[in-house]
Amino acid sequence: MPPTIGIIGDGFGAAALVLHLSQHAPEYLDKLIIFGMGTLGSGTAYACTTPDYKLNVRSDVMRIWPDNPGHFTAWAEQHLDDGDAHYSAGDFYQRKDFARYVTTCLADVAQTQKITQILERVISARALSDSPDTRWEVETEHGALYECDHLILATGNPQPIWPCSVGLPDDDNRLIQSVWRGDWQTSVSAHDDVNIIGGGLTAMDVIYALFQAGHKGQIKVITPNGMLPPVQTPWTVKPAFKWPICRTARDVVQAARSVLGQDWTQISWQESFETLRIGLNDVYQGLSGIERRRLMRHFGGWWMLARFRCSPPTHEAACALQESGQLQVISGRALSLDDHKTNIQLTLLDGAALISDKVINCTGPAGDALLSSMMDRGLLHPSPVGSGMSVSASLECHRPDMSPWKSLSAIGSMTGGSLGDIVAASSIARQALLIAQRLA
């Protein structure tokens, strides 16, 4: 009899795992339970309602099947009529259309109709014994209990929280805490002055949406490095960089600098960067915990900025707003948010006070309450860098003594602290394939 498999999370990682299970162990779908609050495959990344949110990478990079890199592109060419998606750097479709694609792929698998979906938030998961292959009990917010032979953590990115103290009510409509769904625009008037905390890809989504809406007010972006992400270039795949033996963070940085030039706007620069990424996770996993933390502390911020490039349309919008003087990028960190008459005062760590009608949080995901509770109960071990949990190369979660749970796996960004750069859809899909093959 097939085991009962539980997946906590219903985003892209869960959908990719279902699709790979359908190929490697289709009988397991009959007893599969998925816990989540939305549509399978959408998650926080793609469950947006606006056409203004674009994919940040070109279509051929969005891969569910490693051996079929053109699958999404072929589907998009057949099913989408999006003339605004095509640029010299590639095709950048709407994020909600990628969710449609994933839904279509799932619909093509007949066994998905047998999957049990529990539309409730999971508040706890506990092992039913100390055995490495123990069964697991999952409790939902309404007190329902479910038992699984194998549990997979695929919770994705938790909703963001404010990165500073907030001296305002939680329901203050001048504060926009999360923009991921794309339904925030109706609360911003055309002439509102807007302060955006955070300068990554989420901020670029907001900037593009404001630009598309013909926003008239001033826009300030507050980010620690005072820069917005670089734009995607029409790079082509080159042979992987042959990493030397790296025992320290300094070794990694020196090796990376040996192949990267000074101008990251050049196609050749991004091509060199992409060759570094191919083997980077193996290098990262070979470092000690101390060296991983040192690498992330001194190199992580720059790497993330160079790694997460924006799409051409969002870049064009930001450039146009900057050239007109409407958009200003400020180097700083948020300290507090407080009332200022009818406006909001955003105070920075250096003491600067920025006044606006609206403040939008674009700082990224917060901590995961479920993972934190499992760590507090002694079920998981934190990653070497403190974010996410420690997992094996085969994605088995580690106990506090670093021995693996054979019946508890993890997928997605929560494994990045242990394994490296695990954020892209293609990376998560490869993890889903690995788990499906291990379970089969």
N, C-alpha and C positions, 0 to 999 in steps of 0.2 A: 504494500500500500504506500502511495507517495506520502512524504512527510508534509506536515502543515508548515508553510512558510509565511512569516509575517514581514511586511515592509512598513516601517514607520516613515511616512512621507509619500506624497503623490506627485512630485515634480518630475523633471526630466530624467533624473537618475532612476526613479522607480519605473518610469515608462520604458527606458532603455533596458532595464533588467527584465521586464516582462517580455520585451521583444526578443532578447537573447535567450531567455528561458524557452520561448516558443520554438526556437530552433534546436536547442540542446537538450531540453527536458520538458517537452510540452505537457506531459502528464502532471507535472508539478503545478500547472496553472489551475487545475481542478480544486486544489486545496490552498490556494493563495489568498491571503488576507492583506488588503492595503488600507492603511490608516491615513486619513488626510481630510482636508476641509474643502478641496476644490476639484477641478477636473484633472483626471490623470494625465500627466505629461506637461501641464502648464507650469505649476509651481509659481514661485515669486518671479522667476526670470521672464516667463513668457505669458503670464496671465494678465496681460495689460489690455486696456480697452481702446487705446488711442493709436492711430496710424502714425503718430509722430515719433514713436519709439522704434528705432531701427536696430537691426543686428549690427554689432560692432565689428564683425568679421565678415568676409565675403562668403558667399553661399557654399563654395566647395570645401570650406573649413568646418562647416557644420555637419558632422558625420555621426551617424548612429552605428553604421557598419564599417569597420576599418578597411575592409576589402572592397568597399563600394563607395568611394569618396564622392562620386557625382550623383548620388541618389537624390539628395534634396534639390540640387540644381535642376536635375531633369524633371522632378515633380513640379518645381516652381515654374519652369518654362511652359509646362503643360497646363497648369491650373491657375496661375496668377497673371493678372493684367496690371503690372506695376511698372509703368514707364519711368518712374522716378528712382528705381532701384539700381539703374545701370550707370556705372562710373568706370573710368579707366583702371581704377584699382580693383574692380570686380563688381559683383552684384550684391547689393546690401538691401535685403528685403525687410519688411516689417516684422517685428518680433511676434506679433499676434498671428502672422501667417506661418511662422515656424511652428507655433502651437497647433495650428490647423494641420500642418504636415504630420506632426507626431500623432495627432488624433487619427488621421487617415491611416498611418502605418499600423496603429493599434486595431483599427476597424478591420483591417485585412487579416487579422489573426482571429480565427473563429473561437478559439478557447478563451479569449478575453471575456466573453459573455459569462463564463463560469466563475470569474474572479469575484470574491466578496470584497466590497468596498465599505468601510466604516467611516462615515462622515462625521467624525468626532476627533477632538484633539486628544492626543495621548499625554497623560500626566505622569505615568511611571511605567517602568519595565523592571522586572526582577527575575533573577535566576531561581529556579525551583530546587536546585541542589548545587553543590560545589563541584560537580563533575564538569570537565571541560566541554562535554557534549550535552549538557543539561538542557531541559526544556525551559521555556520562558513564559512568564505571565505578563500580559500587557493590560494596563488599566486606563480607561478613557475618562474624560472629564465628567461624564454622567455616571460613573461608577461601574460600568460594564467591564467584565473581565474576559480575556481571551488567552488561550494557551497556544504556543507555537513550538514546533520542533527546532526550527531555525529562525532567528530574528535578524533582520537587516535594517540598520539605521541609515536612512536616506532623507534626513530632515531638511537638507538644503540650507538656504540662508534665512536665519530668523529676521523678523521685522526690526528695522533700525530703531535705536533710541537716541535721544539728544546727547551730544558729547560734552555737555556743559551743564551747569546748574540752571534751572528754569524757575524763575519767580513768578510764574503765570499759571492759571488753571489749565488742566490737561485738555479741556475742551475749548480753549481759546482759538477761535477760527483764524486768527492772524498767524498761527503757527501751523506749519504743514510738516508733520513728523515723518511721513512716508509718501513717496511719489511713485512707488513701484507699479501700482495698478494703472496709473495714468489718468485718474479721475479727479485730480486736484485742480485742474485748470479753471474750472468754473468758480473757484473761490478766490481767484486773482483777477482784479480789475485791470483794465488796459493801462491805466496811469499809475498803478501801484509801484512804489519803489520796493525792490526785492533784494534781500540779502540771502545768499546761498552758502551754507556751511558745507565745505567739501568740494574738491575740484576734480574728481574722477569722472568715470563714464556716466554715473547717475546725474551728476551736475550737467554734463553735456546733453543728456536727454532733456533736462529741464530747459536749458538754454535754447535748444532747437525748438521745443514746443512753444516757448515764449516768442521766439522769432517767427514761427509759422502763424502765430495768432496775431501778429502785428503789434506786439507789446510796445508801449510808449514810455513806461517808467524806467528809472535807472536800475541797473542790475549789478550787484557786487558779488563776486565769488571769493570766499575766504578759504584759503588752502595753505597748509604748512610750507609748501615749496614755492608758492607764488606762480605756479605754472598750470596750464591746462594740458591734457594729453596730446601727444603728437597724432597726426593723421595716418591712416593706413595708406600704404603705397602699393603699386602694382608689382609686388615682389614675386619671384618665382622660387620654387623649392630648389635648394642646393644640397650637396652632400653634407652629411652630419659632421660637425666639428669633432675632431678626435681629442677629447679632453685628456690632459695629462693627469697623473696621479695628484689628487688634491687632498691634503690632510688638514689644511687650515682654511679659514675664511679668506685670508690673504691670498692663498694659492688660487682660489676660485676667482677672486676679483682680478688678479693679475692675468689669469688665463683669458677671462672675458675681455679685458682691455686690450689684449694682444691682437684681437681680431676686429674690434669695433673702432670705427673712426670717430671724428669729432662731431659730425653733423648728422643727427638722427632723422632729419627730414629726407635724407637721400635713400633711394631704393636699395642701393648696395648695403647701407647700414642695416636696414630692416632684414635684408636677406642674411647678413652675417649674424644678426641677433637670432633669427629663426634657426640657424644651424646650431647655435649654442643651446637652444631650448631642447633639442632632440635628446641629448644625453644628460641634461642637467639634473634630472631627478635621481639618476644613479649616482652622480657625483654628490648631490646633497645627502642622500641616504648613507654615503660612505663617511660622512663627517661625524665627529662626536657631538653629543648634545651641546656641549659648550661652544663648539665651533659653529654649529647651526644657529645658535642664538646670536653669536657674534656676527655671523653673515647677515642675518635678518636685521639686526640692529643698525649695521653700518651700510648695508647694500640693498636691503629689502625695499625701502621706500623708492629708491631710484629704479630698481628693477621693475617694480609694479607699475610705475609711471610709463616706462618704456615698453613694458609687456602689454598693457591694456590701451592700445591705440583706439582712437575714435573713428567713426565712419566718415566718409567724405562729406555727406550733407550736414552733419552736426558741426564739423570743422568749418565748413563754409559759413554757416550761420554765426558761429562764435567770432570768426574773423570779421564778418560784416558788422556785427554789433560793437566789436572793439574799435574798428576803424571809424565808426560814427561817434565814438565816445560814450555810447550807451552802456557798454559792458566794461567793467573794471575788475581786474584780478588782483587780490590783495594777499600778501604773504602774512600769515598769522594763524593763531589758534583761538578758538572760542573759549571764553571763560564763563560768561553768564548771559542770560536773557531776562530782561526786566521791562516793566511798563515805562513808557515815556509819553505822557499825555495820551493822545489817541494812537500813538505809534509804539514800536518796540525798539528798545536799545539793546544792541548786541555789543557786549564789551569783550575786547580781546585781551590776551595775556599781557600784552605790552601796554595796556591801559587805554588803547584807542576805543572810542565809542562810535558805533555805526547805527544810525537811525533809519528805520524803514517801515513800510506799511505791512509787509509780510516777511517771514523768515522761513526758509525751506531747508530741511535737513537732507543732505545728500552724502552722508558720511559712511554709508555702507551698513552691513548687517551687524546685529548685536550678538551677545552670547546666547547659547542654546540652553534653555532652562532644563530640558530633558537630559541632555548630556551632563550638565552640572549636577543634577540630582543623582544620576547614576555614578558619577565620580564621588559624590559625598557619601554614597552608600557603599563604597568600596568595590564597585563593579568594573570600573574603567580606570585606566592610567592616563594622565595627561600626556600630550605629545612633548617632545624634547624642547620645543620653543614655547610651550604653554597654551597654544591655541589648538582647539580640537583635542582628539584623543590619540593615544599611541596605537598603531595597528601594524600588523606584519605586512610583508610584501604581497601576501596573498589576501590581504584585507580582513584578516581575523583580528578582532579587537583584543587588546592586551589587558590582562588583569593587573592589579597593583604590583604583583610580583613579576610582571612582564611575561608570564606564561599566557598562551593564547586561549581564548574561548573558541572552541571548534564550532559552536552553534550560534555565534554572534559575530556578524560582519558589519562593515561600514562602507559607505560609498559617498563620494563627493568632496566638497571643500573641507569638511571636518577631518579628512585624512591628510590634508596638506601639510600640517605641522610635522607629520611623520615621513611623508613620501615626497613632498616638494610641490611643484606647480600642478595642482589638481583643481582647476576652475573651469577650463574650457569644456564645451559640450563633448568634443571628441575624446578628451581625457576621461570624463565621467562615463562615456559610452564604453571605452576600453575597460574600465573598472567593472561595469555591468557584465561585459563579456567574460571577464575573469571569474566573477562570482558564479555566473551561470555554468561555466565549464567545470568549476570546482564542485558545484552542487549536483551536477548531472551524474 
